[in-house]
Amino acid sequence: MDFLTNKILRCLLAAALILLLVIVIIPADSASAATNVSVPAGVVNYSYSHELQVTQSSAFAGVQFSLAISGPGTLVFNSFLPSGSVTGGTQIIPPIYRGGVYTFGFTAGSNIFSGLLDAGVINFTFSGNAGASFTITEARVLHFPNDGKTSEWLSVEADILTVNFSRESAPPIAPPIVPPSGGTGGGTAAPAVSAPEMVELPVESPPLLGLRGFAAFINGFPDGTFRGDAEMTREQFVNILYKISNPIELPLAAVFSPSFDDVASDRWSFDAIEWAVFADVVDSGGAFRPSVAITRAEMAVMLVRMDRLTVAADNVFSDIEDHLDFDSILIAVYAGVFEGYPDGTFRPDSSADRNEVVAVLVRYLLGGEPSDEMWGEIVVPFSDVSRSHWAYRYIALSTTGYTAVPM
């Protein structure tokens, strides 16, 4: 009897282990060993592609990968393209950068995939004299468990794939660094505007979010003005976040039903707002209030969620102790994105204007204040922005972009 019982228990344990091992993500070359790539000495920009495969025992409707890039060399994640076997009826997940990790993949409208699948190809460019690597840190599959409408992601965390890049002995020829250039004319007609007084917070070494280049993400108006004092709406702010996340712009209305009662699929900002839901920048359901002005607290929450920031500053503000977004505000302050006011307040529910938005986003993208070298030679073409305006540096960088110098 004991022998039979033990045998049954062993069979049940084996069955349980098999059920746990339902998802395996493997590189096309090898299931475990890292791939080492040696880049020729004289090559400035080296393009590299790698194919990903997925094994899933039950039906699923999409795959999501999380990828981390590390090392002193310059390694740029260019794109992910699903293979020919999965492109029919699928939607590419735009690459989302947050917390030092890229998230990408694809989804479909129903459970259509199972077994071994060539998921797609990831492409990179390597430059610089040192080494670098990328690692697939997480893979998730999407499936519709019951009614075919609701869906859920099943996740497995593992070091699934690592590719190491190294440069052969002689250094490459350095590519030319082209500083950003602005337009000509304008910028002198408006009177000098002093910066609103802010208080510097006692923050110990705020972390750099990652000094990275970015394209222009905001424009002026046809009459040649910037209108920095105009309020920015929630949908306008989310649309900027959508732009700076470098998504592959595809019509999400063809795949996703509206997540909010007040954002129809034909609204101009629909793709950006649905991206924000998918990227966990905002929560779905109810009303989004797209035309309402965004507040300082709401900006803090979205940026913290976008980059998965967690370390908070000590509270020195008199008006946020009982605020719903208390934690996110202090995390954003620690990251060097926000400042407070001389009276000891943060003013979390104050509406943000265009000047403040570009200041916050430039600090967010650069990990702190821009140096004079980054914007000093840029001439903005707006008649209502003088060079002495407190927001000039932020307006200059946000409307022309910044080319990061390779490390």
C-alpha positions in Angstrom: 0.0 0.0 0.0 2.8 2.4 0.9 4.6 1.6 -2.4 1.5 2.2 -4.4 0.8 5.5 -2.5 4.4 6.7 -3.2 4.1 5.8 -6.8 0.9 7.8 -7.2 2.4 10.8 -5.4 5.4 10.7 -7.7 3.2 10.6 -10.7 1.1 13.5 -9.5 4.3 15.5 -8.7 5.7 14.8 -12.2 2.4 15.9 -13.8 2.4 19.1 -11.8 6.0 19.9 -13.0 4.9 19.3 -16.6 2.0 21.7 -16.2 4.4 24.4 -14.8 6.7 24.1 -17.8 4.2 25.2 -20.4 6.0 28.2 -21.7 9.6 28.2 -23.1 11.2 31.1 -25.0 14.4 30.2 -26.8 16.7 31.9 -29.3 16.9 30.3 -32.7 20.5 29.2 -32.2 20.6 27.8 -28.7 18.3 27.3 -25.7 20.7 28.4 -23.0 24.2 29.5 -24.0 24.9 33.2 -24.6 25.7 34.4 -28.1 29.0 36.3 -28.5 29.4 38.7 -31.4 32.8 40.2 -32.3 32.5 43.4 -34.2 35.2 44.2 -36.8 37.6 47.0 -35.8 36.9 49.4 -38.7 33.1 49.2 -38.8 31.4 52.2 -37.3 27.9 51.0 -37.0 27.3 47.2 -36.9 23.8 46.0 -37.5 22.8 42.7 -35.9 19.5 40.7 -36.0 18.4 37.7 -34.0 15.4 35.5 -34.3 13.2 34.6 -31.4 11.1 31.4 -31.0 8.2 30.6 -28.7 7.0 27.2 -27.5 3.5 27.3 -25.9 1.5 24.1 -25.2 -1.9 25.9 -25.1 -3.5 28.4 -27.4 -2.4 32.0 -27.1 -3.0 35.3 -28.8 0.3 37.2 -28.5 3.8 37.4 -27.1 5.5 40.2 -25.1 9.3 40.3 -24.5 11.2 42.5 -22.0 14.7 43.4 -23.1 17.5 45.1 -21.1 20.6 46.6 -22.6 23.8 47.0 -20.6 27.5 47.7 -21.0 29.7 50.7 -21.8 29.4 50.3 -25.6 26.6 52.0 -27.6 23.9 49.4 -28.4 20.6 50.6 -29.9 17.5 48.5 -30.1 16.1 49.3 -33.6 13.0 47.2 -34.2 11.1 44.0 -33.7 9.3 42.5 -36.7 7.0 39.4 -36.4 7.9 36.6 -38.7 5.7 35.8 -41.7 4.0 33.0 -39.8 2.4 35.4 -37.3 1.7 38.6 -39.3 -1.8 37.7 -40.4 -4.3 39.5 -38.2 -1.7 40.6 -35.7 -0.8 43.9 -34.2 2.8 44.9 -33.4 3.3 46.1 -29.8 5.2 49.4 -30.1 8.6 49.2 -28.4 8.1 50.9 -25.0 11.1 52.1 -23.0 10.7 52.3 -19.2 12.9 51.6 -16.3 15.8 50.8 -18.5 13.8 48.0 -20.2 12.3 47.8 -23.6 8.9 45.9 -24.0 7.8 44.7 -27.4 6.0 41.9 -29.2 2.7 41.4 -30.9 -1.0 40.6 -30.2 -3.9 39.1 -32.1 -7.6 39.3 -31.7 -8.1 35.7 -30.5 -6.3 32.6 -29.5 -4.7 31.4 -32.7 -1.2 30.3 -31.9 0.2 27.2 -30.2 3.2 24.9 -30.3 6.6 26.0 -31.6 6.4 29.4 -33.3 9.0 31.7 -34.9 8.0 34.8 -33.1 10.0 37.3 -35.0 13.3 39.1 -35.4 14.9 41.8 -33.2 17.4 44.2 -34.8 20.2 46.2 -33.1 23.0 48.6 -34.1 26.3 48.5 -32.2 28.9 51.3 -32.2 31.7 52.4 -29.8 34.9 50.9 -28.6 33.8 48.8 -25.7 31.4 45.9 -25.1 27.7 45.8 -24.6 24.9 43.2 -24.3 21.2 42.7 -24.5 19.2 40.2 -22.5 15.6 39.0 -22.8 14.6 39.2 -19.2 11.0 38.2 -19.4 8.5 36.7 -21.8 4.7 36.7 -21.5 1.9 35.2 -23.5 -1.6 36.6 -23.9 -4.6 34.4 -24.0 -8.4 34.7 -23.7 -9.4 32.2 -21.0 -13.2 32.3 -21.0 -15.4 34.6 -22.9 -13.1 35.5 -25.8 -13.3 39.2 -24.8 -11.3 39.6 -21.6 -7.7 38.6 -21.8 -4.8 37.9 -19.4 -1.0 37.8 -19.6 0.9 34.7 -18.3 4.4 35.6 -17.3 7.7 33.7 -16.9 10.7 35.5 -15.7 14.1 34.1 -16.7 17.4 35.0 -18.4 16.2 33.5 -21.6 18.6 35.0 -24.1 21.8 37.0 -23.8 23.9 38.4 -26.7 27.3 39.9 -25.9 29.0 42.4 -28.3 32.7 43.2 -28.2 35.0 45.3 -30.4 38.1 43.8 -32.1 41.4 45.3 -31.0 41.6 48.5 -33.0 39.0 51.2 -32.3 36.6 52.1 -35.1 36.5 55.5 -36.8 34.3 57.7 -34.6 31.2 58.9 -36.5 30.7 62.7 -36.6 28.5 64.2 -33.9 26.1 66.7 -35.4 24.8 69.2 -32.8 21.1 70.0 -33.0 20.3 73.1 -35.1 17.4 75.4 -34.7 15.6 77.8 -37.0 16.5 81.4 -37.8 14.8 84.6 -36.9 12.4 85.4 -34.1 13.1 85.1 -30.4 13.9 88.7 -29.6 10.6 90.5 -29.8 9.1 89.3 -26.5 10.1 90.9 -23.2 12.3 89.0 -20.7 10.4 86.7 -18.5 11.8 85.6 -15.2 11.6 82.0 -14.1 9.0 81.1 -11.4 10.8 80.8 -8.1 11.5 77.2 -7.2 13.2 75.8 -4.2 16.0 73.3 -4.6 15.3 70.1 -2.6 17.8 68.3 -0.4 18.0 65.2 -2.6 21.0 62.9 -2.4 22.4 62.2 -5.8 19.2 61.8 -7.9 19.5 59.0 -10.4 20.0 59.6 -14.1 17.1 58.0 -15.9 19.6 57.4 -18.7 21.0 60.2 -20.8 19.5 59.5 -24.2 18.9 61.4 -27.3 15.4 62.3 -28.3 13.6 63.8 -31.3 11.5 67.0 -31.2 8.3 66.3 -29.4 6.3 69.5 -29.5 5.7 72.3 -32.1 4.7 75.9 -32.2 1.7 77.5 -33.9 1.3 78.7 -37.5 1.4 82.3 -36.4 5.0 81.8 -35.2 4.2 81.7 -31.4 4.8 79.0 -28.9 2.1 80.0 -26.4 3.9 78.6 -23.4 1.3 79.9 -20.9 -1.5 77.9 -22.5 -2.6 74.9 -20.6 -1.9 71.4 -21.9 -4.7 68.8 -21.9 -4.4 65.2 -20.7 -4.6 63.8 -24.2 -2.0 66.2 -25.5 0.4 65.1 -22.7 -0.2 61.4 -23.3 0.3 62.0 -27.0 3.8 63.4 -26.3 4.6 60.4 -24.1 3.5 58.2 -27.0 5.9 60.1 -29.3 8.9 59.9 -27.0 8.4 56.2 -26.4 9.4 55.7 -30.1 6.5 53.4 -31.0 5.9 51.8 -34.4 2.8 53.8 -35.3 0.1 51.5 -36.4 -3.7 51.9 -36.2 -4.6 50.5 -32.8 -8.3 51.1 -33.5 -8.2 48.1 -35.8 -7.2 45.8 -32.8 -8.3 47.3 -29.5 -11.8 48.4 -28.4 -11.9 51.8 -26.6 -10.7 51.5 -23.0 -12.6 54.7 -22.0 -16.2 55.8 -22.4 -15.2 59.3 -23.6 -12.4 58.2 -26.1 -13.9 56.8 -29.3 -11.8 54.9 -31.8 -12.0 57.7 -34.3 -10.6 60.4 -31.9 -7.3 61.8 -32.9 -5.6 60.7 -29.7 -7.0 57.2 -29.6 -3.8 55.4 -30.5 -1.8 57.4 -27.9 -4.3 56.8 -25.1 -4.6 53.0 -25.9 -0.8 52.8 -25.9 -0.8 54.4 -22.5 -3.2 51.8 -21.2 -1.2 49.0 -22.6 2.1 50.5 -21.3 0.5 50.8 -17.8 0.9 54.5 -17.9 -2.8 55.0 -17.1 -5.6 52.7 -15.9 -8.4 51.8 -18.2 -12.1 52.1 -17.5 -14.6 54.9 -17.0 -13.8 58.4 -18.3 -10.3 59.6 -19.4 -11.3 63.3 -19.6 -9.0 63.9 -22.6 -9.8 67.6 -23.0 -9.2 68.5 -19.3 -6.0 70.2 -18.4 -3.3 67.9 -16.9 -2.1 68.6 -13.4 1.4 68.4 -11.9 0.4 65.4 -9.9 -1.0 63.6 -12.9 2.2 64.2 -14.9 4.3 62.8 -12.0 2.1 59.7 -11.8 2.4 59.0 -15.6 6.2 59.5 -15.7 6.8 57.3 -12.7 4.7 54.5 -14.2 6.3 54.9 -17.6 9.8 54.3 -16.2 8.8 52.1 -13.3 10.6 54.4 -10.8 10.5 53.4 -7.2 12.9 55.5 -5.1 11.3 58.5 -3.3 12.6 61.7 -1.8 11.8 62.8 1.7 8.7 64.9 1.9 9.4 68.6 2.3 6.1 69.9 1.0 3.2 71.1 3.1 0.4 70.3 0.7 0.8 66.6 -0.4 0.7 64.6 2.9 -2.9 63.4 2.3 -2.8 63.6 -1.5 -3.7 60.4 -3.4 -0.5 60.7 -5.5 1.8 61.3 -2.6 4.3 58.5 -3.4 4.5 59.2 -7.1 5.2 62.9 -6.5 8.1 62.2 -4.2 9.5 59.6 -6.6 9.4 62.1 -9.5 11.0 64.7 -7.3 13.8 62.3 -6.4 14.4 61.6 -10.1 15.1 65.3 -10.7 12.0 65.9 -12.8 10.0 68.2 -10.5 10.8 71.0 -8.1 8.7 72.7 -5.4 7.9 76.3 -4.6 9.5 78.7 -2.1 6.5 78.6 0.2 7.0 74.9 0.8 4.2 73.7 -1.5 4.2 71.4 -4.5 0.8 72.4 -5.8 -0.1 69.0 -7.1 -3.6 69.9 -8.4 -2.4 73.0 -10.3 -2.8 72.8 -14.1 0.4 72.6 -16.1 1.0 74.9 -19.0 3.2 74.2 -22.1 6.3 75.8 -20.6 6.1 73.6 -17.5 5.4 70.5 -19.5 8.4 70.9 -21.7 10.6 71.6 -18.7 9.4 68.5 -17.0 9.8 66.3 -20.0 13.3 67.6 -21.0 14.5 66.9 -17.4 12.8 63.5 -17.6 14.5 62.6 -20.9 18.0 63.8 -19.8 17.8 62.7 -16.2 18.2 66.2 -14.9 18.8 69.8 -16.0 20.3 70.3 -19.5 23.8 71.8 -19.7 24.4 75.0 -21.6 26.3 73.0 -24.2 23.1 71.1 -25.1 21.0 74.2 -26.0 23.2 77.2 -26.2 23.5 77.4 -30.0 19.8 76.7 -30.7 17.8 79.7 -31.9 14.0 79.2 -31.6 11.8 80.8 -34.2 8.9 81.8 -31.8 8.0 85.5 -31.5 6.8 85.1 -27.9 9.9 83.4 -26.6 12.9 85.6 -25.8 16.3 84.1 -25.0 16.0 85.4 -21.5 12.7 83.5 -20.9 13.1 81.0 -18.0 11.9 78.1 -20.2 14.0 79.0 -23.3 16.4 76.0 -22.9 13.5 73.6 -22.5 11.6 75.0 -25.5 14.7 74.9 -27.6 15.4 71.2 -26.9 11.8 70.1 -27.0 11.2 71.7 -30.4 14.5 70.6 -32.1 15.5 67.5 -30.2 18.9 66.4 -28.8 21.6 64.2 -30.2 23.2 62.2 -27.3 27.0 61.9 -27.5 27.9 58.1 -27.6 29.5 57.0 -24.3 
